[in-house]
Amino acid sequence: MKFLKVAFKDLKIEFRTKNTVNFMFLFALLSIMLFSATMENPDPAILWLVFIFAGMLGYSRAFLKEVETGTLEALKISPLPPTSILFGKIVFNGVLMLMIQALLIPIFIAVFSIYPKNLFLAVVSITLGNLAFVVISSSLSLLVIKSKARELLLPVLLFPVLFPVVLSTVQAFTMAVNGNVEGISAPLSVIIAFTMAMIGVGYLTVDYALVE
């Protein structure tokens, strides 16, 4: 459970400053308002698009801010194993995701008047998709922290890897909104399998990524 120490450290800093969560929420809120003003017949998939935009800006900061503040070296020489650092960052980003999601879903439903016929599966679909997004972005941001163009390189790497999750999440969420949930287990299974695969990739590469 050593990874919880890393997550608790980051959450303590975040709750004190609220920089990342405020930025993600404001950006997502502005995106929702922009879409509502420009689209007459909004698609339910817009909500997932908003989460992608906000997450792209927020989740990658978990590792990048360690580089900017110079605390990454302290984490390397700490008694914590590299896997605990990675999973701690994933937990931290996961908590941010749940906070943003809890705020945005009611706003999205109210603004667009889109009421899912199966609210439970709609929330499950979005949550699983966002958790996969957290795992993928956290694992990939670790791989580019040594690059000078890391802020530009991460989106280039992230979008191709994230595509199966985006496709499956949109499919599952649309099914739940329309009430046609007969085949929803297939896209949800893809999301879960892809998440587990990326956790394995992160576990196998974290030792090398943190070595100079």
DRENROBA-226484 format. One record per residue (C-alpha): residue number from 1; chain; x, y, z. Coordinates in nm, 2 decimals. Layout:
% residues N
+-----+-----+--------+--------+--------+
: seq : mol :     c1 :     c2 :     c3 :
+-----+-----+--------+--------+--------+
: NUM :   A :      X :      Y :      Z :
...
+-----+-----+--------+--------+--------+
% end
This chain:
% residues 212
+-----+-----+--------+--------+--------+
: seq : mol :     c1 :     c2 :     c3 :
+-----+-----+--------+--------+--------+
:   1 :   A :   0.00 :   0.00 :   0.00 :
:   2 :   A :   0.30 :   0.23 :  -0.04 :
:   3 :   A :   0.15 :   0.39 :  -0.35 :
:   4 :   A :  -0.12 :   0.54 :  -0.12 :
:   5 :   A :   0.16 :   0.76 :   0.03 :
:   6 :   A :   0.23 :   0.91 :  -0.31 :
:   7 :   A :  -0.14 :   0.96 :  -0.38 :
:   8 :   A :  -0.20 :   1.12 :  -0.04 :
:   9 :   A :   0.10 :   1.35 :  -0.09 :
:  10 :   A :  -0.03 :   1.47 :  -0.42 :
:  11 :   A :  -0.39 :   1.50 :  -0.30 :
:  12 :   A :  -0.28 :   1.70 :   0.00 :
:  13 :   A :  -0.10 :   1.95 :  -0.22 :
:  14 :   A :  -0.39 :   1.96 :  -0.47 :
:  15 :   A :  -0.66 :   2.02 :  -0.20 :
:  16 :   A :  -0.44 :   2.30 :  -0.06 :
:  17 :   A :  -0.39 :   2.48 :  -0.40 :
:  18 :   A :  -0.68 :   2.34 :  -0.61 :
:  19 :   A :  -0.49 :   2.45 :  -0.92 :
:  20 :   A :  -0.54 :   2.14 :  -1.13 :
:  21 :   A :  -0.90 :   2.06 :  -1.04 :
:  22 :   A :  -1.02 :   2.42 :  -1.08 :
:  23 :   A :  -0.85 :   2.45 :  -1.41 :
:  24 :   A :  -1.00 :   2.12 :  -1.54 :
:  25 :   A :  -1.35 :   2.21 :  -1.41 :
:  26 :   A :  -1.35 :   2.55 :  -1.56 :
:  27 :   A :  -1.21 :   2.43 :  -1.90 :
:  28 :   A :  -1.47 :   2.15 :  -1.91 :
:  29 :   A :  -1.75 :   2.39 :  -1.81 :
:  30 :   A :  -1.66 :   2.64 :  -2.08 :
:  31 :   A :  -1.65 :   2.35 :  -2.33 :
:  32 :   A :  -2.00 :   2.24 :  -2.24 :
:  33 :   A :  -2.13 :   2.60 :  -2.27 :
:  34 :   A :  -1.96 :   2.64 :  -2.60 :
:  35 :   A :  -2.11 :   2.32 :  -2.74 :
:  36 :   A :  -2.45 :   2.41 :  -2.60 :
:  37 :   A :  -2.44 :   2.75 :  -2.78 :
:  38 :   A :  -2.33 :   2.60 :  -3.12 :
:  39 :   A :  -2.52 :   2.27 :  -3.15 :
:  40 :   A :  -2.89 :   2.24 :  -3.20 :
:  41 :   A :  -2.91 :   1.86 :  -3.17 :
:  42 :   A :  -2.62 :   1.76 :  -2.93 :
:  43 :   A :  -2.49 :   1.41 :  -2.93 :
:  44 :   A :  -2.44 :   1.23 :  -2.60 :
:  45 :   A :  -2.08 :   1.16 :  -2.70 :
:  46 :   A :  -2.00 :   1.53 :  -2.64 :
:  47 :   A :  -1.97 :   1.46 :  -2.27 :
:  48 :   A :  -1.69 :   1.21 :  -2.33 :
:  49 :   A :  -1.52 :   1.47 :  -2.57 :
:  50 :   A :  -1.53 :   1.72 :  -2.28 :
:  51 :   A :  -1.37 :   1.47 :  -2.05 :
:  52 :   A :  -1.09 :   1.41 :  -2.31 :
:  53 :   A :  -1.02 :   1.78 :  -2.34 :
:  54 :   A :  -1.01 :   1.84 :  -1.97 :
:  55 :   A :  -0.82 :   1.52 :  -1.89 :
:  56 :   A :  -0.56 :   1.59 :  -2.16 :
:  57 :   A :  -0.47 :   1.91 :  -1.97 :
:  58 :   A :  -0.50 :   1.78 :  -1.62 :
:  59 :   A :  -0.39 :   1.41 :  -1.59 :
:  60 :   A :  -0.05 :   1.45 :  -1.75 :
:  61 :   A :   0.04 :   1.71 :  -1.49 :
:  62 :   A :   0.08 :   1.44 :  -1.22 :
:  63 :   A :   0.43 :   1.35 :  -1.34 :
:  64 :   A :   0.52 :   1.67 :  -1.53 :
:  65 :   A :   0.49 :   1.88 :  -1.22 :
:  66 :   A :   0.74 :   1.66 :  -1.05 :
:  67 :   A :   0.99 :   1.74 :  -1.32 :
:  68 :   A :   0.92 :   2.12 :  -1.31 :
:  69 :   A :   0.95 :   2.14 :  -0.93 :
:  70 :   A :   1.26 :   1.91 :  -0.92 :
:  71 :   A :   1.09 :   1.66 :  -0.68 :
:  72 :   A :   1.12 :   1.37 :  -0.93 :
:  73 :   A :   1.48 :   1.31 :  -0.81 :
:  74 :   A :   1.36 :   1.29 :  -0.45 :
:  75 :   A :   1.10 :   1.03 :  -0.55 :
:  76 :   A :   1.37 :   0.83 :  -0.73 :
:  77 :   A :   1.60 :   0.81 :  -0.42 :
:  78 :   A :   1.31 :   0.75 :  -0.18 :
:  79 :   A :   1.26 :   0.40 :  -0.05 :
:  80 :   A :   0.94 :   0.38 :  -0.25 :
:  81 :   A :   0.96 :   0.13 :  -0.54 :
:  82 :   A :   0.89 :   0.28 :  -0.89 :
:  83 :   A :   0.57 :   0.09 :  -0.92 :
:  84 :   A :   0.43 :   0.26 :  -0.61 :
:  85 :   A :   0.51 :   0.60 :  -0.77 :
:  86 :   A :   0.32 :   0.51 :  -1.08 :
:  87 :   A :   0.02 :   0.36 :  -0.91 :
:  88 :   A :   0.01 :   0.65 :  -0.66 :
:  89 :   A :  -0.01 :   0.89 :  -0.96 :
:  90 :   A :  -0.29 :   0.68 :  -1.11 :
:  91 :   A :  -0.49 :   0.69 :  -0.78 :
:  92 :   A :  -0.43 :   1.07 :  -0.76 :
:  93 :   A :  -0.56 :   1.12 :  -1.11 :
:  94 :   A :  -0.85 :   0.88 :  -1.05 :
:  95 :   A :  -0.96 :   1.09 :  -0.75 :
:  96 :   A :  -0.95 :   1.41 :  -0.96 :
:  97 :   A :  -1.14 :   1.23 :  -1.24 :
:  98 :   A :  -1.42 :   1.13 :  -0.99 :
:  99 :   A :  -1.44 :   1.48 :  -0.86 :
: 100 :   A :  -1.47 :   1.64 :  -1.21 :
: 101 :   A :  -1.71 :   1.37 :  -1.32 :
: 102 :   A :  -1.94 :   1.42 :  -1.02 :
: 103 :   A :  -1.96 :   1.79 :  -1.10 :
: 104 :   A :  -2.00 :   1.77 :  -1.48 :
: 105 :   A :  -2.25 :   1.49 :  -1.54 :
: 106 :   A :  -2.54 :   1.68 :  -1.37 :
: 107 :   A :  -2.44 :   2.00 :  -1.55 :
: 108 :   A :  -2.43 :   1.82 :  -1.88 :
: 109 :   A :  -2.77 :   1.66 :  -1.83 :
: 110 :   A :  -2.92 :   2.00 :  -1.73 :
: 111 :   A :  -2.77 :   2.20 :  -2.01 :
: 112 :   A :  -2.84 :   1.96 :  -2.29 :
: 113 :   A :  -3.16 :   1.81 :  -2.15 :
: 114 :   A :  -3.02 :   1.46 :  -2.23 :
: 115 :   A :  -3.16 :   1.22 :  -1.97 :
: 116 :   A :  -3.02 :   0.87 :  -2.00 :
: 117 :   A :  -3.28 :   0.60 :  -2.00 :
: 118 :   A :  -3.04 :   0.38 :  -1.80 :
: 119 :   A :  -2.86 :   0.63 :  -1.58 :
: 120 :   A :  -2.66 :   0.36 :  -1.39 :
: 121 :   A :  -2.50 :   0.21 :  -1.70 :
: 122 :   A :  -2.44 :   0.56 :  -1.84 :
: 123 :   A :  -2.24 :   0.65 :  -1.54 :
: 124 :   A :  -2.06 :   0.31 :  -1.54 :
: 125 :   A :  -1.97 :   0.36 :  -1.90 :
: 126 :   A :  -1.83 :   0.71 :  -1.85 :
: 127 :   A :  -1.65 :   0.61 :  -1.53 :
: 128 :   A :  -1.48 :   0.30 :  -1.69 :
: 129 :   A :  -1.38 :   0.51 :  -1.99 :
: 130 :   A :  -1.23 :   0.79 :  -1.77 :
: 131 :   A :  -1.05 :   0.53 :  -1.55 :
: 132 :   A :  -0.89 :   0.39 :  -1.87 :
: 133 :   A :  -0.80 :   0.74 :  -1.97 :
: 134 :   A :  -0.64 :   0.80 :  -1.64 :
: 135 :   A :  -0.43 :   0.48 :  -1.66 :
: 136 :   A :  -0.32 :   0.54 :  -2.02 :
: 137 :   A :  -0.23 :   0.91 :  -1.97 :
: 138 :   A :  -0.05 :   0.84 :  -1.64 :
: 139 :   A :   0.15 :   0.56 :  -1.79 :
: 140 :   A :   0.24 :   0.75 :  -2.11 :
: 141 :   A :   0.33 :   1.07 :  -1.93 :
: 142 :   A :   0.59 :   0.88 :  -1.73 :
: 143 :   A :   0.75 :   0.76 :  -2.06 :
: 144 :   A :   0.79 :   1.12 :  -2.19 :
: 145 :   A :   0.90 :   1.31 :  -1.88 :
: 146 :   A :   1.26 :   1.32 :  -2.00 :
: 147 :   A :   1.18 :   1.46 :  -2.34 :
: 148 :   A :   1.22 :   1.84 :  -2.39 :
: 149 :   A :   0.91 :   1.84 :  -2.60 :
: 150 :   A :   0.71 :   1.63 :  -2.35 :
: 151 :   A :   0.40 :   1.86 :  -2.35 :
: 152 :   A :   0.38 :   1.82 :  -2.73 :
: 153 :   A :   0.49 :   1.46 :  -2.75 :
: 154 :   A :   0.23 :   1.33 :  -2.50 :
: 155 :   A :  -0.09 :   1.41 :  -2.71 :
: 156 :   A :   0.08 :   1.26 :  -3.02 :
: 157 :   A :   0.13 :   0.93 :  -2.83 :
: 158 :   A :  -0.19 :   0.94 :  -2.63 :
: 159 :   A :  -0.45 :   0.98 :  -2.90 :
: 160 :   A :  -0.37 :   0.66 :  -3.10 :
: 161 :   A :  -0.35 :   0.45 :  -2.79 :
: 162 :   A :  -0.67 :   0.60 :  -2.65 :
: 163 :   A :  -0.87 :   0.55 :  -2.97 :
: 164 :   A :  -1.01 :   0.20 :  -2.88 :
: 165 :   A :  -1.12 :   0.34 :  -2.54 :
: 166 :   A :  -1.28 :   0.64 :  -2.70 :
: 167 :   A :  -1.47 :   0.43 :  -2.95 :
: 168 :   A :  -1.59 :   0.18 :  -2.69 :
: 169 :   A :  -1.69 :   0.44 :  -2.43 :
: 170 :   A :  -1.89 :   0.64 :  -2.68 :
: 171 :   A :  -2.06 :   0.32 :  -2.80 :
: 172 :   A :  -2.15 :   0.21 :  -2.45 :
: 173 :   A :  -2.26 :   0.55 :  -2.33 :
: 174 :   A :  -2.48 :   0.60 :  -2.63 :
: 175 :   A :  -2.64 :   0.26 :  -2.57 :
: 176 :   A :  -2.71 :   0.35 :  -2.21 :
: 177 :   A :  -2.86 :   0.69 :  -2.30 :
: 178 :   A :  -3.09 :   0.54 :  -2.56 :
: 179 :   A :  -3.18 :   0.25 :  -2.33 :
: 180 :   A :  -3.06 :  -0.01 :  -2.58 :
: 181 :   A :  -2.82 :  -0.19 :  -2.34 :
: 182 :   A :  -2.86 :  -0.54 :  -2.48 :
: 183 :   A :  -2.50 :  -0.55 :  -2.62 :
: 184 :   A :  -2.34 :  -0.30 :  -2.39 :
: 185 :   A :  -2.12 :  -0.57 :  -2.23 :
: 186 :   A :  -1.90 :  -0.59 :  -2.54 :
: 187 :   A :  -1.77 :  -0.23 :  -2.54 :
: 188 :   A :  -1.74 :  -0.23 :  -2.16 :
: 189 :   A :  -1.53 :  -0.55 :  -2.18 :
: 190 :   A :  -1.30 :  -0.38 :  -2.43 :
: 191 :   A :  -1.25 :  -0.09 :  -2.20 :
: 192 :   A :  -1.18 :  -0.31 :  -1.90 :
: 193 :   A :  -0.94 :  -0.53 :  -2.10 :
: 194 :   A :  -0.75 :  -0.23 :  -2.24 :
: 195 :   A :  -0.72 :  -0.08 :  -1.90 :
: 196 :   A :  -0.57 :  -0.40 :  -1.76 :
: 197 :   A :  -0.33 :  -0.42 :  -2.05 :
: 198 :   A :  -0.21 :  -0.06 :  -1.99 :
: 199 :   A :  -0.16 :  -0.13 :  -1.62 :
: 200 :   A :   0.06 :  -0.42 :  -1.73 :
: 201 :   A :   0.25 :  -0.20 :  -1.97 :
: 202 :   A :   0.30 :   0.07 :  -1.70 :
: 203 :   A :   0.41 :  -0.20 :  -1.45 :
: 204 :   A :   0.67 :  -0.34 :  -1.69 :
: 205 :   A :   0.81 :   0.00 :  -1.81 :
: 206 :   A :   0.81 :   0.21 :  -1.49 :
: 207 :   A :   1.15 :   0.08 :  -1.37 :
: 208 :   A :   1.32 :   0.17 :  -1.70 :
: 209 :   A :   1.14 :   0.51 :  -1.73 :
: 210 :   A :   1.27 :   0.63 :  -1.40 :
: 211 :   A :   1.63 :   0.52 :  -1.46 :
: 212 :   A :   1.86 :   0.79 :  -1.59 :
+-----+-----+--------+--------+--------+
% end
